[in-house]
Amino acid sequence: MSSPRLRATPPLPVPESPLSVLYLIDSLGPGGAERLLADYLPRLARLGVEPTVVTMQDREGNPVAAEIEAAGVPVANLGIRRLREPGALRRVTEVIERTAPDLVHTQLEFSNILGTVAAHRLGVPTIATIHTIDRPRRWSRDAARYRLMAWILKSRGARVVSVSRSARDHFIGRSKARRDQVVTLHNGIELARFSPGGAAKRSAARDELGIAIDASVAMTVAVLRPEKGIADMVEALPAVVHSHPSTRYVVVGHGSQRPTLERIVADLGLEDRVLFTGARSDIPRLLAAADVFVLPSHTEALPTVLIEAMAAGLPVVATEVGGIPEMVDRGISALMVPPHAPAMLADAVRRLFSSPIQSAAMGRAGRRIAIERFDLERQAARLVDEYRLAISAGGFR
């Protein structure tokens, strides 16, 4: 059965009257939500939004903050390290009072909880974005925080935006929110930054990485966490190397699991096959070095990096989890495998390495999908429309 198709959405008309929006986010460290906010802000400003950004805490130096400030958007940090930290709610309330926004847009757990409660007390409408599909261990602290967040967003928030239909269904099931309170708005990307790399781009990217021009290259871009499933792809690699001896696997990103992954690579004797680049800001350029993009995640809501890979014209091997099946056309732009299945990952990657004509066709199909369904300009216009709906409803539905 083919994956559900997403229809391209035409731009929505946006009134010219400006909107003052306060963006509350847990941090501006490396991560998909943080990166997405930085990409959205310039477009939102052109659509009449006057943004202010406030983070709850610092994570790894909040590197994305400098980029946002360089675009002329002020960023402040409240220094809230724990949800129950004394004075945390007061500090959030004070920043909303000082900013006096038309709407507060919260993202990630601490901000969704503290920002929604504070804004509700002040009578300011809120929108919260759900970026992930959280399944915390039952009775754990994470599970308690998720239940608290879900209840607050359901009972105190004006509207919840989820990045995929699967994330929307998951949140509604966990929170018991009304279906009309939660809307799906898929992530978008700046398509102009991502284009299929020609021979010159491919050669330059491989030269920098120390990879032969005739090697078979798989690439994953992700924060290095266990749920990204990168260990599964490492375990799949010996089977791929057996049939394609020139194989190299490039892992782009930084995270707490890197030492563990490096140990697995060493245990399997793959040190000359796996390259860890660390965090990089030149993803469009690095993608040109790849033949296949692999996303072996155990859970995902709607991974922006998969859109980027498709926009770059790469065939995809991905796991059938979360919102990923909504993003691709199975067998046309991507090969899908179950999570936790290294042998099936190996088979899919080998199939694409062995079929350059099929791989090229899948890459072209993926680029068409990215253009038709995930244009950042269109998604920004839809988000502004959601802002105005929340405000016109008086903040509470």
N, C-alpha and C positions, 0 to 999 in steps of 0.2 A: 504493500500500500504506500502510495506517495505521501510525502509530508504535506501538512496544510500550507496552502499558498497565502502569502501576504500580498495584498493589493497595494499598489502605489497610491499614496494619498496626496491629493492636490493641495497646494498652499492655501491656508485659511486667511481670510481678510482680517487684518489687525487694525483696530482703531488707533489714531495717532496720539491720543492723550497719553502722557507718560505714566508709568507705573513705578512706584518705589518698592523694590523687593529686597528683603533681607535674606541672605542665604546662610543658613546655619549648617555646618558639616563637622563631623567629628575631628577630622584633621585634613591637612593637604599634603600628606605623605604619598608615596607611590601607590597607586591603586586605580581601579577602573572608574569608580565614582568620582574620585578627585580629578582624574584626567578629563572625564566627561564634562565636569563643571567648567574647567578652564576652557574647553573647546566651545561650550555653549555661550559663555558670557559675552563675547564680542558680538555674536549674532543677536542675542537677546537685547543688547544695547541698541542695535540698529532697528529693532522692532519696538522701541519705545520704553524699554525697561531701564530703570536707574538702579543699578545693583550695588549692594554692600555685602561683603563676605566676612563672616565671623567663624572661626574654628573653636572647637571645644578644647583641643589639646595639640601638642606638638608630636609628630611622629617622623622620625628620621630627618629632622630639620625642616619639615614641611616644604619640600623643594618646589611643589607646584605653586606655592604662595607667591614666589618671586615672579613667576610668569604672569599670574593674574594681576599683580601690582604693576608690572611693566605695561599691561594693557590699560592702565588707568583706573583700575577698580581697587578701592581700599580694602585691606585685609587686617583684621584684628584677631588676637588669640586670647581666649579667656583663661587658659591654664587649668582647665578642669580635668583632673586625672582619673577621678572615680565618680560613678553615677551618684553615690550617696555622700559625696564630699560636702562638708558643711558650707553653706553659702552658694552652692552651685546653681540652684534654681533662682536665687536672688540675683546672681550675676547675669544670668540669661535674661531675666525679666528686665533688669536695668538697661541692657544693651538694646532690647526691643523698644523700651520707652524712649531712649535717646535717639534711636534711628527713626522712630515713628513711621514704619513702612505701611504701605497699603496691604502687603501680604508677606508672610514669612514662609519660605520654602526650606524645609528641613530634609537632611539626608544622613543616613546611617543612624545607628542605634541610640547613642547618647543624645544626639541632636533631635531625633524624632521624639524621644521621651521628654527631655527638658524643654525643648523649643515649643512643642505642641502645648504642653501644660502652661508655660508662661504666656504664650500668645493667646490662648483661650481665656486666661484670667484677665487679659488686657482687652479682649474683644477684637483681636486682630485675626483675620482668617489665615488658615495654613494649608499648605500642600506638602505632603511627605512623599518622597520617592523610595520605593522598595527596590533595591538593586540586586538582592540575592534571594535564594530559596534556602532559608535556614531550617535545619533539622537538628537542633541541639539535643544532646543526650537527656533523656527524661529525668526529671528531678535535679538536674544540674543547675548551677547558677546561671549559665547561659539560657537555659530553658525558662527560668523564672524571669529573666530580663526580657526575653522575647514575648512572653505572655503579657508582661506589663506594657511593653511597647504596642503590641497588637490591641490591647484594651484601650489604651490612650488614643491611638489613631482612630479607632472605631468610634469612640464616645466623645472625643474632644476635637478631632481634626475635621476640616471641611472636606478634604478630598485626598485620596491616596492614588499616586501614580505608580504603576508597576511596569517594569521594562519588558515583560513578556506575558503572554497569556498564561503560561504555566505558573509564573510567579504570582499573577493575579489570583488564579484558582487556589494556589497554596495559601496565600494570605487570607483570602475569604474563608477558606476551610478552617484555618487556625484561629482567626479573630471573630468569625461569625458576623463580619461587617456586611452591610447591605451591598448587593452587587452593583447598584448604581452609584455607590460611594467610591468604588475602585475602578480606575480606567487604565487601559494598557497604552503605553506610548513607547515604542521601540527606540532604542538608542540610535543615534545617527553619527556619522563621521564626516569630516571634511574631505570629500571625494577627490578634490584637486591635489591633495597631498599624496594620494595613493594611485599609482598607475602601473600597468605591467612593465616590468623592467626589460629593456632590450639587451642585446649582447654586451654593450659597453658597460651598462649598470651592473649586469651579472658579473662581468670580469672584475670590475673595480671592487665590488663587495666581497667577492671570493679572495681577491688578492689581499685585502685588509685582514680577512679572517684566517688566511693561510690555508685555503682550501683549493685543491686543484680544479681547474675549469671543467674537467670531465667527471668529477665526482658526483655521486648521487646524494643529494642533500635534503634531509628532513629538518624542519625547524618548528620549535614551540616558543611562543612568547607568553610569559605568565609570571605572576608573583609566585615565588617558589614556596608553595604550601602543599601539604599532603593531598588535599582535595583536588588539586590540579592534575593528579594522576601521572606526573612525569616519571615516577618510578616504574610505572607499568610500561611506558615506552622504552625506558632504559632496559628493562627486562626483555622486551621484544627485540631489542637490537641485535643480539647474536644471530637470530634466525634471519634477519634482514641482511646482515653482513655475509652470511653463508651464501646467499644467492646473488648478492651485489657487493663484492669485496671493496668497492671504493666508497661505501656508505659513510657519511658523516652526519651526526645529529647535533644541531646547534640549539642550545637552550639559552634564550634571552630573558633576563630578569633577575631579580634579587629577592631573597626571602629566607626565612628561618630554616627551611628544609635543605638548603644547599649543602651543608656538611654531610647530611645523611645521603643525599643523592651522590655526592662525590665518593662516599664509601661504597655505595652499590656499584658505581662505575669501576672503582678499583677492584672490588671483589670479582667482577665479571671480566676483568682484564680489558676494559674498553677505553682506557685513558687516551688512546690515540684516535678514538672514534667520536668521543663526545666533547664538545666545546661549550664551556660556560662563559658567556660574555659579560655577565653581570647586568645591572640596569643600564639601559641605553635610551637616549632621546631621539635616535635616528632610525626608528623602526621602519619607515618607508624604504630607506636605503638598504637596510639589512635584509628585508624580505626579498629583494632582488637576487640574493644569493641562493634562495631555496628552490627546490623542485616540487616539494610537497609541504603543506602546512599541516601539523598534527596538533590536535587539541584533545588530550586523553582524559579530560576532567571527570571527576566522580559526581559533581553537582555544578550547575551553572544556571543563572537566570537568563541573561542574554549577553554573552561575552563580546564586547566591542572589538577585541583583537581578531575575532573570527570575521567580522565585517571588513576589517582592514586587510586581512589576508585575501578575501574574495575580491575586494576592490583592486588589489595588486595583481589579480589574475592567477592566483595559485589554486590548484586543486586541493581539496581538503579531506583529511581523515579525522573524524570526530566521533565522540561518544554520544550515544542516544540518551541524553539526560537534559532535564530542565527545558529551557527555551531553545536549545540548539536545533531540534527538529523543525521549529518554526522558521528558522533562518535560512535553511538550505533546501534544495530540491534533491531528495535522496537519489543517488545513482547518476544524477545529472551534473550537479555541482560538487557533490561530496559523497564519500563512502562512509557509512555509519556502522559503528560497532558498539557492543555493550560496554559499560564501564568495567573496570577490574579484569580485563581480558587481554593480556599481553600477546597471546598467540594470534588472536583475531586482529589486533593492531598490526602485528608483523605481516600477516597475510594482506591486509589492505594496503600497507605502504609498499610491499613488494609488487603488488598488482599495478600500482601507479608508476613505480620505477620502471616496470617492464613494458609499460604501454604509453609511450610519449604522445602518441596521437590522442588517445583517450584523455590523458592528463591535460593536454592543451585545450581540448574541447570543454572539459570540466572547469578549467580556469576561466575560459571565456564566459561560460554560463554563470559562474560565481560573480564575475564582475557585473554582468547584467543585473543580477539580483541586488547587488550592493547599490547600484545606481537607481534602480526602480523603487527600492523599499527602505533604504537607510540613509537618505540624504539629510545631512545635519540642518541645512537651511529650512527644509520642510518641517522637520521635527521641532525646531525652535519655534516656528510659527504656531504649531499645534500646542506647544507648551504655554505660550503666551495666551492662547485662547482658553486654556484650562485656568490660568490665573484670573482672567476676566470673568469666567463662569463662577469661580469660587468667590470672588469679590461681589459680584452681582447678586449672589445668593445670600449675602450677608454673612458669609463665613461658615454657616452651619446648615447642613442639609438634612 
